[in-house]
Amino acid sequence: MEKFRSALDMVTALKPDLPVFAARPHAAGRAARWFINNFPGEIAYAYKANSSVFLLGALYGAGITQFDVASVAELEDAATIPGVRLHFMHPVKARHAIRKAYFDYDIKCFALDSEDELQKIVEETDGAKNLELFVRISVPAKNSRVPLEHKFGISGQKAQRLLVKTRQVADELGITFHVGSQTTTPDAFAMAFEEAKSLIVKAGVVVDAIDVGGGFPSRYNDSIPSRLSDFIDVIKTSMDKMPVTEHCRLICEPGRALVAEAESLIVKVDLRKDNSLYINDGAYGALFDAAHLDFSFPVKLIRADLDPGEALVPFEFWGPTCDSIDHMKGPFMLPASIKEGDYIEIGNLGAYARAMSTRFNGYGEYKDVILQDDPMYTVYSADVTPIALNA
Ligand SMILES: Cc1ncc(COP(=O)(O)O)c(C=O)c1O
């Protein structure tokens, strides 16, 4: 894998025609160390966010040995990492996936949010007695960019009944929730804990583990979150008030927060029409979130003779496919002189970007490199002020 000090060094040396995934494994390592040092429980990386071997290696090297997987393909991949503990936290799994996970990969930890799924797990594990079962409860989304409460989660009396039924078959009973991805304020976690507490009391069950899911934020141009330490404080305070024993496990499953700043995409401008830039990756590639969720990722023109005083003006991006929804409206602030052949670094794209890219229209091929400089934004330094763009 080729390493460069910066995107400029890479572009100067390679003049790449393909879009380039520029991994910063040191940033993933820093994020992992922060969670290990600050989260008062176990950390399972949400594999779906980015399964690049460079980032997985950095997370593992920093001490992350638990992974949240959501499919057979993910678990088969993750199981190749030595000594890992896998959690199969998708609340709806195919029967063959449950059987394979339990019998072939020794996975005992499963999420569920319905009695039918519980029945499937019991049947497909042949009534196993060593299961760790996590009931996924529905919690309100508060200041989340990607709310997740509509698809999964059980609430009210149904949740109480499911907790009781799950307790009867589980060796370890857990409660899990997800406050929604890119949640920018920690009160979402306080509200979720309140919901979990009320269900435990009403169901009258002993709970052995609380899994607070993911949702920890990264930094984007249009999304400036509370400090991560504020999230940890709220989780600690909420956990202290839970009707559980001191032996109750506390687990989190961050995806975005561990990898978002650890990868950039370097794209090439194929054409400029006024303030529209036609670039060589887009909505069907790594820019799904920019196209469909309007994420405003930081951008930087990569040019050796960049004039730092040049005014930045708003641009929109169009991807390489023939489809008109291959459009990222931005605005992406870039120097007015940008032109065909220029390269742009699109930063903090480590979460759910590489993972979402498709081969539509024959695109979806990338070059991979490693960069050694800092990401455009970090939420892990004491001073969280972003480094100046285009500097
Ligand atoms: C069950 C589960 N855990 C963890 C995550 C990771 O969430 P995030 O990337 O917001 O931290 C997800 C994301 O969808 C999820 O579905």
The ligand as an ORCA input file, in Angstrom:
! r2SCAN-3c Opt
* xyz 0 1
  C     -27.271     -2.292     15.502
  C     -26.349     -1.175     15.141
  N     -25.295     -0.906     15.958
  C     -24.407      0.063     15.678
  C     -24.538      0.845     14.554
  C     -23.515      1.913     14.292
  O     -24.077      3.165     14.382
  P     -23.208      4.493     14.237
  O     -22.439      4.382     12.998
  O     -24.197      5.583     14.253
  O     -22.303      4.561     15.441
  C     -25.622      0.631     13.689
  C     -25.808      1.471     12.504
  O     -26.736      1.392     11.755
  C     -26.557     -0.407     13.990
  O     -27.606     -0.659     13.197
*
